[in-house]
Amino acid sequence: MKYIDNLIQIDTNTWIVLREIRQHPKAIIHKITDTTGADRYMVMKWESDPAQRRMTGIYNGLTEAEKTVPWPSTRPTTQSNRGIGPGGYQ
């Protein structure tokens, strides 16, 4: 396993993305190969039950994929900004 900033590499092609709570992952990134043979990085919203995980995007690089996983907002919660954000994240 390898730890880099907010990523923990758990196998050759899989990373866990951490954000505000280090004991609870925010997303998982899988390195996959597309039909042309190019590497791609698929981001999935983390759920402890794998059947509940949802893909939020596919990206050309690991850094690009990691940057799409949101950090907590520093804005105060108001009636207008409650709910689900981009990519299905809360």
Biopython code that builds the backbone (N, CA, C, O; Angstrom):
import numpy as np
from Bio.PDB.StructureBuilder import StructureBuilder

atoms = [
    (1, "MET", "N", (0.843, -1.185, 0.000)),
    (1, "MET", "CA", (0.000, 0.000, 0.000)),
    (1, "MET", "C", (0.883, 1.241, 0.000)),
    (1, "MET", "O", (1.988, 1.245, 0.542)),
    (2, "LYS", "N", (0.375, 2.267, -0.608)),
    (2, "LYS", "CA", (1.131, 3.500, -0.735)),
    (2, "LYS", "C", (0.226, 4.665, -0.346)),
    (2, "LYS", "O", (-0.946, 4.701, -0.721)),
    (3, "TYR", "N", (0.780, 5.622, 0.413)),
    (3, "TYR", "CA", (0.007, 6.784, 0.855)),
    (3, "TYR", "C", (0.620, 8.037, 0.251)),
    (3, "TYR", "O", (1.801, 8.314, 0.457)),
    (4, "ILE", "N", (-0.178, 8.796, -0.496)),
    (4, "ILE", "CA", (0.273, 10.060, -1.079)),
    (4, "ILE", "C", (-0.800, 11.099, -0.806)),
    (4, "ILE", "O", (-1.930, 10.966, -1.278)),
    (5, "ASP", "N", (-0.456, 12.134, -0.044)),
    (5, "ASP", "CA", (-1.399, 13.202, 0.276)),
    (5, "ASP", "C", (-2.731, 12.639, 0.752)),
    (5, "ASP", "O", (-2.819, 12.098, 1.855)),
    (6, "ASN", "N", (-3.753, 12.760, -0.063)),
    (6, "ASN", "CA", (-5.088, 12.308, 0.326)),
    (6, "ASN", "C", (-5.498, 11.032, -0.399)),
    (6, "ASN", "O", (-6.683, 10.708, -0.480)),
    (7, "LEU", "N", (-4.510, 10.310, -0.925)),
    (7, "LEU", "CA", (-4.766, 9.049, -1.613)),
    (7, "LEU", "C", (-4.066, 7.916, -0.883)),
    (7, "LEU", "O", (-2.934, 8.068, -0.423)),
    (8, "ILE", "N", (-4.738, 6.789, -0.779)),
    (8, "ILE", "CA", (-4.109, 5.574, -0.280)),
    (8, "ILE", "C", (-4.222, 4.549, -1.396)),
    (8, "ILE", "O", (-5.325, 4.175, -1.795)),
    (9, "GLN", "N", (-3.075, 4.092, -1.900)),
    (9, "GLN", "CA", (-3.093, 3.066, -2.935)),
    (9, "GLN", "C", (-3.271, 1.713, -2.260)),
    (9, "GLN", "O", (-2.431, 1.304, -1.459)),
    (10, "ILE", "N", (-4.365, 1.014, -2.580)),
    (10, "ILE", "CA", (-4.656, -0.252, -1.906)),
    (10, "ILE", "C", (-4.293, -1.467, -2.753)),
    (10, "ILE", "O", (-4.185, -2.575, -2.226)),
    (11, "ASP", "N", (-4.106, -1.276, -4.046)),
    (11, "ASP", "CA", (-3.529, -2.307, -4.901)),
    (11, "ASP", "C", (-2.952, -1.611, -6.125)),
    (11, "ASP", "O", (-2.942, -0.382, -6.186)),
    (12, "THR", "N", (-2.477, -2.367, -7.087)),
    (12, "THR", "CA", (-1.783, -1.784, -8.234)),
    (12, "THR", "C", (-2.597, -0.720, -8.957)),
    (12, "THR", "O", (-2.039, 0.278, -9.413)),
    (13, "ASN", "N", (-3.903, -0.916, -9.067)),
    (13, "ASN", "CA", (-4.746, -0.027, -9.869)),
    (13, "ASN", "C", (-5.919, 0.580, -9.113)),
    (13, "ASN", "O", (-6.918, 0.956, -9.727)),
    (14, "THR", "N", (-5.816, 0.682, -7.788)),
    (14, "THR", "CA", (-6.939, 1.199, -6.998)),
    (14, "THR", "C", (-6.442, 2.134, -5.900)),
    (14, "THR", "O", (-5.491, 1.823, -5.183)),
    (15, "TRP", "N", (-7.107, 3.291, -5.779)),
    (15, "TRP", "CA", (-6.780, 4.278, -4.755)),
    (15, "TRP", "C", (-8.041, 4.664, -4.001)),
    (15, "TRP", "O", (-9.121, 4.755, -4.585)),
    (16, "ILE", "N", (-7.898, 4.889, -2.704)),
    (16, "ILE", "CA", (-8.962, 5.429, -1.866)),
    (16, "ILE", "C", (-8.677, 6.920, -1.695)),
    (16, "ILE", "O", (-7.544, 7.307, -1.407)),
    (17, "VAL", "N", (-9.703, 7.759, -1.870)),
    (17, "VAL", "CA", (-9.557, 9.210, -1.723)),
    (17, "VAL", "C", (-10.117, 9.612, -0.370)),
    (17, "VAL", "O", (-11.265, 9.312, -0.044)),
    (18, "LEU", "N", (-9.288, 10.297, 0.416)),
    (18, "LEU", "CA", (-9.699, 10.792, 1.731)),
    (18, "LEU", "C", (-9.910, 12.295, 1.656)),
    (18, "LEU", "O", (-9.259, 12.984, 0.870)),
    (19, "ARG", "N", (-10.805, 12.790, 2.463)),
    (19, "ARG", "CA", (-11.031, 14.228, 2.547)),
    (19, "ARG", "C", (-11.086, 14.633, 4.013)),
    (19, "ARG", "O", (-10.092, 14.485, 4.723)),
    (20, "GLU", "N", (-12.222, 15.141, 4.484)),
    (20, "GLU", "CA", (-12.290, 15.728, 5.820)),
    (20, "GLU", "C", (-12.214, 14.711, 6.949)),
    (20, "GLU", "O", (-11.698, 15.037, 8.018)),
    (21, "ILE", "N", (-12.704, 13.504, 6.755)),
    (21, "ILE", "CA", (-12.674, 12.488, 7.813)),
    (21, "ILE", "C", (-11.753, 11.370, 7.356)),
    (21, "ILE", "O", (-12.107, 10.599, 6.464)),
    (22, "ARG", "N", (-10.594, 11.276, 7.947)),
    (22, "ARG", "CA", (-9.585, 10.315, 7.490)),
    (22, "ARG", "C", (-9.991, 8.857, 7.662)),
    (22, "ARG", "O", (-9.418, 7.983, 7.012)),
    (23, "GLN", "N", (-10.964, 8.576, 8.520)),
    (23, "GLN", "CA", (-11.404, 7.200, 8.721)),
    (23, "GLN", "C", (-12.534, 6.810, 7.768)),
    (23, "GLN", "O", (-12.962, 5.656, 7.758)),
    (24, "HIS", "N", (-13.017, 7.757, 6.969)),
    (24, "HIS", "CA", (-14.140, 7.488, 6.069)),
    (24, "HIS", "C", (-13.791, 7.977, 4.665)),
    (24, "HIS", "O", (-13.750, 9.186, 4.435)),
    (25, "PRO", "N", (-13.540, 7.069, 3.723)),
    (25, "PRO", "CA", (-13.196, 7.494, 2.362)),
    (25, "PRO", "C", (-14.314, 8.311, 1.720)),
    (25, "PRO", "O", (-15.488, 8.165, 2.059)),
    (26, "LYS", "N", (-13.924, 9.164, 0.796)),
    (26, "LYS", "CA", (-14.887, 9.975, 0.045)),
    (26, "LYS", "C", (-15.153, 9.357, -1.330)),
    (26, "LYS", "O", (-16.261, 9.455, -1.858)),
    (27, "ALA", "N", (-14.121, 8.715, -1.908)),
    (27, "ALA", "CA", (-14.257, 8.122, -3.242)),
    (27, "ALA", "C", (-13.216, 7.027, -3.418)),
    (27, "ALA", "O", (-12.292, 6.883, -2.617)),
    (28, "ILE", "N", (-13.390, 6.266, -4.480)),
    (28, "ILE", "CA", (-12.417, 5.248, -4.865)),
    (28, "ILE", "C", (-12.111, 5.467, -6.343)),
    (28, "ILE", "O", (-13.013, 5.740, -7.135)),
    (29, "ILE", "N", (-10.840, 5.347, -6.710)),
    (29, "ILE", "CA", (-10.421, 5.530, -8.098)),
    (29, "ILE", "C", (-9.835, 4.216, -8.594)),
    (29, "ILE", "O", (-8.955, 3.634, -7.960)),
    (30, "HIS", "N", (-10.339, 3.754, -9.745)),
    (30, "HIS", "CA", (-9.838, 2.535, -10.377)),
    (30, "HIS", "C", (-9.145, 2.907, -11.681)),
    (30, "HIS", "O", (-9.711, 3.633, -12.497)),
    (31, "LYS", "N", (-7.922, 2.416, -11.884)),
    (31, "LYS", "CA", (-7.253, 2.571, -13.172)),
    (31, "LYS", "C", (-7.798, 1.487, -14.089)),
    (31, "LYS", "O", (-7.762, 0.303, -13.754)),
    (32, "ILE", "N", (-8.305, 1.898, -15.248)),
    (32, "ILE", "CA", (-8.867, 0.969, -16.218)),
    (32, "ILE", "C", (-8.225, 1.236, -17.573)),
    (32, "ILE", "O", (-7.541, 2.245, -17.745)),
    (33, "THR", "N", (-8.434, 0.356, -18.523)),
    (33, "THR", "CA", (-7.915, 0.524, -19.876)),
    (33, "THR", "C", (-9.092, 0.647, -20.828)),
    (33, "THR", "O", (-10.008, -0.175, -20.802)),
    (34, "ASP", "N", (-9.067, 1.689, -21.679)),
    (34, "ASP", "CA", (-10.175, 1.856, -22.620)),
    (34, "ASP", "C", (-9.954, 0.984, -23.862)),
    (34, "ASP", "O", (-8.978, 0.236, -23.928)),
    (35, "THR", "N", (-10.852, 1.076, -24.838)),
    (35, "THR", "CA", (-10.790, 0.209, -26.014)),
    (35, "THR", "C", (-9.585, 0.477, -26.904)),
    (35, "THR", "O", (-9.230, -0.365, -27.728)),
    (36, "THR", "N", (-8.948, 1.643, -26.750)),
    (36, "THR", "CA", (-7.743, 1.946, -27.532)),
    (36, "THR", "C", (-6.475, 1.495, -26.818)),
    (36, "THR", "O", (-5.380, 1.587, -27.373)),
    (37, "GLY", "N", (-6.619, 1.009, -25.590)),
    (37, "GLY", "CA", (-5.462, 0.583, -24.804)),
    (37, "GLY", "C", (-4.902, 1.669, -23.902)),
    (37, "GLY", "O", (-3.901, 1.454, -23.219)),
    (38, "ALA", "N", (-5.543, 2.841, -23.890)),
    (38, "ALA", "CA", (-5.078, 3.953, -23.058)),
    (38, "ALA", "C", (-5.569, 3.794, -21.620)),
    (38, "ALA", "O", (-6.661, 3.281, -21.371)),
    (39, "ASP", "N", (-4.737, 4.245, -20.681)),
    (39, "ASP", "CA", (-5.124, 4.222, -19.272)),
    (39, "ASP", "C", (-6.142, 5.318, -18.996)),
    (39, "ASP", "O", (-6.018, 6.437, -19.495)),
    (40, "ARG", "N", (-7.139, 4.991, -18.205)),
    (40, "ARG", "CA", (-8.145, 5.941, -17.744)),
    (40, "ARG", "C", (-8.349, 5.706, -16.253)),
    (40, "ARG", "O", (-8.011, 4.644, -15.730)),
    (41, "TYR", "N", (-8.905, 6.704, -15.577)),
    (41, "TYR", "CA", (-9.111, 6.632, -14.128)),
    (41, "TYR", "C", (-10.583, 6.890, -13.837)),
    (41, "TYR", "O", (-11.089, 7.990, -14.058)),
    (42, "MET", "N", (-11.266, 5.857, -13.337)),
    (42, "MET", "CA", (-12.696, 5.924, -13.060)),
    (42, "MET", "C", (-12.911, 6.259, -11.585)),
    (42, "MET", "O", (-12.416, 5.558, -10.702)),
    (43, "VAL", "N", (-13.651, 7.333, -11.330)),
    (43, "VAL", "CA", (-13.943, 7.772, -9.967)),
    (43, "VAL", "C", (-15.332, 7.271, -9.585)),
    (43, "VAL", "O", (-16.294, 7.404, -10.342)),
    (44, "MET", "N", (-15.407, 6.687, -8.383)),
    (44, "MET", "CA", (-16.687, 6.217, -7.862)),
    (44, "MET", "C", (-16.904, 6.799, -6.475)),
    (44, "MET", "O", (-15.994, 6.805, -5.645)),
    (45, "LYS", "N", (-18.118, 7.290, -6.228)),
    (45, "LYS", "CA", (-18.488, 7.790, -4.900)),
    (45, "LYS", "C", (-18.416, 6.624, -3.929)),
    (45, "LYS", "O", (-18.956, 5.552, -4.204)),
    (46, "TRP", "N", (-17.754, 6.824, -2.797)),
    (46, "TRP", "CA", (-17.554, 5.752, -1.827)),
    (46, "TRP", "C", (-18.823, 5.428, -1.059)),
    (46, "TRP", "O", (-19.522, 6.324, -0.587)),
    (47, "GLU", "N", (-19.110, 4.163, -0.939)),
    (47, "GLU", "CA", (-20.113, 3.594, -0.039)),
    (47, "GLU", "C", (-19.501, 2.311, 0.497)),
    (47, "GLU", "O", (-18.790, 1.622, -0.234)),
    (48, "SER", "N", (-19.758, 1.973, 1.756)),
    (48, "SER", "CA", (-19.180, 0.749, 2.313)),
    (48, "SER", "C", (-19.726, -0.495, 1.615)),
    (48, "SER", "O", (-19.032, -1.509, 1.527)),
    (49, "ASP", "N", (-20.958, -0.427, 1.120)),
    (49, "ASP", "CA", (-21.538, -1.517, 0.334)),
    (49, "ASP", "C", (-21.179, -1.278, -1.132)),
    (49, "ASP", "O", (-21.675, -0.321, -1.726)),
    (50, "PRO", "N", (-20.333, -2.120, -1.736)),
    (50, "PRO", "CA", (-19.920, -1.895, -3.123)),
    (50, "PRO", "C", (-21.082, -1.759, -4.110)),
    (50, "PRO", "O", (-20.946, -1.064, -5.117)),
    (51, "ALA", "N", (-22.202, -2.396, -3.851)),
    (51, "ALA", "CA", (-23.357, -2.297, -4.748)),
    (51, "ALA", "C", (-23.960, -0.896, -4.761)),
    (51, "ALA", "O", (-24.689, -0.548, -5.690)),
    (52, "GLN", "N", (-23.668, -0.092, -3.747)),
    (52, "GLN", "CA", (-24.216, 1.264, -3.649)),
    (52, "GLN", "C", (-23.282, 2.330, -4.231)),
    (52, "GLN", "O", (-23.664, 3.498, -4.304)),
    (53, "ARG", "N", (-22.077, 1.957, -4.642)),
    (53, "ARG", "CA", (-21.136, 2.927, -5.222)),
    (53, "ARG", "C", (-21.613, 3.342, -6.609)),
    (53, "ARG", "O", (-22.169, 2.535, -7.355)),
    (54, "ARG", "N", (-21.389, 4.607, -6.942)),
    (54, "ARG", "CA", (-21.807, 5.134, -8.234)),
    (54, "ARG", "C", (-20.639, 5.835, -8.910)),
    (54, "ARG", "O", (-19.888, 6.571, -8.271)),
    (55, "MET", "N", (-20.494, 5.593, -10.236)),
    (55, "MET", "CA", (-19.442, 6.246, -11.001)),
    (55, "MET", "C", (-19.771, 7.728, -11.147)),
    (55, "MET", "O", (-20.908, 8.100, -11.434)),
    (56, "THR", "N", (-18.752, 8.571, -10.943)),
    (56, "THR", "CA", (-18.952, 10.009, -11.105)),
    (56, "THR", "C", (-18.178, 10.570, -12.288)),
    (56, "THR", "O", (-18.409, 11.711, -12.688)),
    (57, "GLY", "N", (-17.256, 9.783, -12.859)),
    (57, "GLY", "CA", (-16.530, 10.252, -14.030)),
    (57, "GLY", "C", (-15.349, 9.375, -14.378)),
    (57, "GLY", "O", (-14.896, 8.561, -13.573)),
    (58, "ILE", "N", (-14.852, 9.556, -15.609)),
    (58, "ILE", "CA", (-13.649, 8.872, -16.085)),
    (58, "ILE", "C", (-12.701, 9.949, -16.595)),
    (58, "ILE", "O", (-13.109, 10.841, -17.338)),
    (59, "TYR", "N", (-11.428, 9.864, -16.192)),
    (59, "TYR", "CA", (-10.458, 10.922, -16.462)),
    (59, "TYR", "C", (-9.171, 10.346, -17.046)),
    (59, "TYR", "O", (-8.912, 9.147, -16.942)),
    (60, "ASN", "N", (-8.368, 11.217, -17.663)),
    (60, "ASN", "CA", (-7.127, 10.797, -18.314)),
    (60, "ASN", "C", (-5.979, 10.558, -17.351)),
    (60, "ASN", "O", (-5.044, 9.828, -17.682)),
    (61, "GLY", "N", (-6.025, 11.153, -16.167)),
    (61, "GLY", "CA", (-4.921, 11.009, -15.223)),
    (61, "GLY", "C", (-5.401, 10.875, -13.790)),
    (61, "GLY", "O", (-6.514, 11.280, -13.453)),
    (62, "LEU", "N", (-4.546, 10.300, -12.947)),
    (62, "LEU", "CA", (-4.884, 10.113, -11.538)),
    (62, "LEU", "C", (-5.066, 11.451, -10.830)),
    (62, "LEU", "O", (-6.013, 11.614, -10.059)),
    (63, "THR", "N", (-4.182, 12.404, -11.076)),
    (63, "THR", "CA", (-4.287, 13.718, -10.437)),
    (63, "THR", "C", (-5.580, 14.414, -10.840)),
    (63, "THR", "O", (-6.271, 14.992, -10.001)),
    (64, "GLU", "N", (-5.901, 14.355, -12.123)),
    (64, "GLU", "CA", (-7.152, 14.957, -12.610)),
    (64, "GLU", "C", (-8.359, 14.308, -11.934)),
    (64, "GLU", "O", (-9.284, 15.003, -11.514)),
    (65, "ALA", "N", (-8.351, 12.989, -11.828)),
    (65, "ALA", "CA", (-9.456, 12.267, -11.190)),
    (65, "ALA", "C", (-9.582, 12.650, -9.720)),
    (65, "ALA", "O", (-10.686, 12.901, -9.237)),
    (66, "GLU", "N", (-8.457, 12.696, -9.006)),
    (66, "GLU", "CA", (-8.470, 13.024, -7.573)),
    (66, "GLU", "C", (-9.005, 14.431, -7.330)),
    (66, "GLU", "O", (-9.709, 14.666, -6.348)),
    (67, "LYS", "N", (-8.678, 15.361, -8.210)),
    (67, "LYS", "CA", (-9.121, 16.749, -8.039)),
    (67, "LYS", "C", (-10.629, 16.920, -8.192)),
    (67, "LYS", "O", (-11.175, 17.933, -7.755)),
    (68, "THR", "N", (-11.313, 15.955, -8.800)),
    (68, "THR", "CA", (-12.765, 16.070, -8.976)),
    (68, "THR", "C", (-13.543, 15.682, -7.728)),
    (68, "THR", "O", (-14.739, 15.960, -7.633)),
    (69, "VAL", "N", (-12.881, 15.043, -6.772)),
    (69, "VAL", "CA", (-13.557, 14.645, -5.531)),
    (69, "VAL", "C", (-13.606, 15.872, -4.627)),
    (69, "VAL", "O", (-12.558, 16.395, -4.248)),
    (70, "PRO", "N", (-14.797, 16.338, -4.277)),
    (70, "PRO", "CA", (-14.913, 17.613, -3.564)),
    (70, "PRO", "C", (-14.420, 17.573, -2.122)),
    (70, "PRO", "O", (-14.495, 16.554, -1.436)),
    (71, "TRP", "N", (-13.920, 18.713, -1.701)),
    (71, "TRP", "CA", (-13.607, 18.965, -0.293)),
    (71, "TRP", "C", (-14.857, 19.544, 0.341)),
    (71, "TRP", "O", (-15.741, 20.016, -0.373)),
    (72, "PRO", "N", (-14.954, 19.520, 1.660)),
    (72, "PRO", "CA", (-16.138, 20.129, 2.283)),
    (72, "PRO", "C", (-16.185, 21.626, 1.993)),
    (72, "PRO", "O", (-15.154, 22.291, 1.890)),
    (73, "SER", "N", (-17.381, 22.126, 1.867)),
    (73, "SER", "CA", (-17.574, 23.542, 1.606)),
    (73, "SER", "C", (-17.261, 24.352, 2.858)),
    (73, "SER", "O", (-17.535, 23.917, 3.976)),
    (74, "THR", "N", (-16.690, 25.525, 2.659)),
    (74, "THR", "CA", (-16.457, 26.437, 3.781)),
    (74, "THR", "C", (-17.595, 27.452, 3.896)),
    (74, "THR", "O", (-17.613, 28.279, 4.807)),
    (75, "ARG", "N", (-18.555, 27.376, 2.949)),
    (75, "ARG", "CA", (-19.715, 28.272, 3.001)),
    (75, "ARG", "C", (-20.685, 27.790, 4.067)),
    (75, "ARG", "O", (-20.843, 26.583, 4.251)),
    (76, "PRO", "N", (-21.327, 28.693, 4.762)),
    (76, "PRO", "CA", (-22.364, 28.265, 5.704)),
    (76, "PRO", "C", (-23.525, 27.627, 4.944)),
    (76, "PRO", "O", (-23.851, 28.041, 3.832)),
    (77, "THR", "N", (-24.137, 26.630, 5.547)),
    (77, "THR", "CA", (-25.276, 25.968, 4.925)),
    (77, "THR", "C", (-26.493, 26.878, 4.987)),
    (77, "THR", "O", (-26.844, 27.402, 6.044)),
    (78, "THR", "N", (-27.126, 27.054, 3.840)),
    (78, "THR", "CA", (-28.356, 27.840, 3.758)),
    (78, "THR", "C", (-29.417, 26.989, 3.073)),
    (78, "THR", "O", (-29.120, 25.907, 2.566)),
    (79, "GLN", "N", (-30.626, 27.467, 3.059)),
    (79, "GLN", "CA", (-31.712, 26.735, 2.402)),
    (79, "GLN", "C", (-31.394, 26.519, 0.927)),
    (79, "GLN", "O", (-31.758, 25.482, 0.372)),
    (80, "SER", "N", (-30.728, 27.466, 0.279)),
    (80, "SER", "CA", (-30.493, 27.379, -1.162)),
    (80, "SER", "C", (-29.329, 26.473, -1.540)),
    (80, "SER", "O", (-29.252, 26.049, -2.693)),
    (81, "ASN", "N", (-28.414, 26.156, -0.616)),
    (81, "ASN", "CA", (-27.273, 25.332, -1.022)),
    (81, "ASN", "C", (-27.240, 23.966, -0.344)),
    (81, "ASN", "O", (-26.189, 23.326, -0.315)),
    (82, "ARG", "N", (-28.351, 23.509, 0.196)),
    (82, "ARG", "CA", (-28.427, 22.171, 0.782)),
    (82, "ARG", "C", (-28.646, 21.141, -0.305)),
    (82, "ARG", "O", (-29.151, 21.453, -1.383)),
    (83, "GLY", "N", (-28.260, 19.909, -0.011)),
    (83, "GLY", "CA", (-28.587, 18.817, -0.920)),
    (83, "GLY", "C", (-27.376, 18.210, -1.582)),
    (83, "GLY", "O", (-26.254, 18.306, -1.084)),
    (84, "ILE", "N", (-27.621, 17.594, -2.694)),
    (84, "ILE", "CA", (-26.613, 16.825, -3.399)),
    (84, "ILE", "C", (-25.861, 17.737, -4.360)),
    (84, "ILE", "O", (-26.463, 18.514, -5.101)),
    (85, "GLY", "N", (-24.551, 17.631, -4.336)),
    (85, "GLY", "CA", (-23.715, 18.440, -5.206)),
    (85, "GLY", "C", (-23.353, 17.708, -6.485)),
    (85, "GLY", "O", (-23.914, 16.650, -6.774)),
    (86, "PRO", "N", (-22.419, 18.260, -7.259)),
    (86, "PRO", "CA", (-21.995, 17.643, -8.507)),
    (86, "PRO", "C", (-21.449, 16.238, -8.270)),
    (86, "PRO", "O", (-20.794, 15.985, -7.259)),
    (87, "GLY", "N", (-21.713, 15.348, -9.180)),
    (87, "GLY", "CA", (-21.202, 13.989, -9.082)),
    (87, "GLY", "C", (-21.896, 13.145, -8.034)),
    (87, "GLY", "O", (-21.431, 12.046, -7.730)),
    (88, "GLY", "N", (-22.991, 13.620, -7.474)),
    (88, "GLY", "CA", (-23.726, 12.856, -6.485)),
    (88, "GLY", "C", (-23.178, 12.953, -5.078)),
    (88, "GLY", "O", (-23.638, 12.238, -4.188)),
    (89, "TYR", "N", (-22.197, 13.829, -4.857)),
    (89, "TYR", "CA", (-21.607, 13.991, -3.531)),
    (89, "TYR", "C", (-22.454, 14.916, -2.680)),
    (89, "TYR", "O", (-23.096, 15.832, -3.194)),
    (90, "GLN", "N", (-22.454, 14.677, -1.378)),
    (90, "GLN", "CA", (-23.144, 15.566, -0.452)),
    (90, "GLN", "C", (-22.144, 16.483, 0.188)),
    (90, "GLN", "O", (-22.514, 17.322, 1.010)),
]
sb = StructureBuilder()
sb.init_structure("model")
sb.init_model(0)
sb.init_chain("A")
sb.init_seg("    ")
for serial, (resi, resn, name, xyz) in enumerate(atoms, 1):
    if name == "N":
        sb.init_residue(resn, " ", resi, " ")
    sb.init_atom(name, np.array(xyz, "f"), 0.0, 1.0, " ", f" {name:<3s}", serial, name[0])
structure = sb.get_structure()
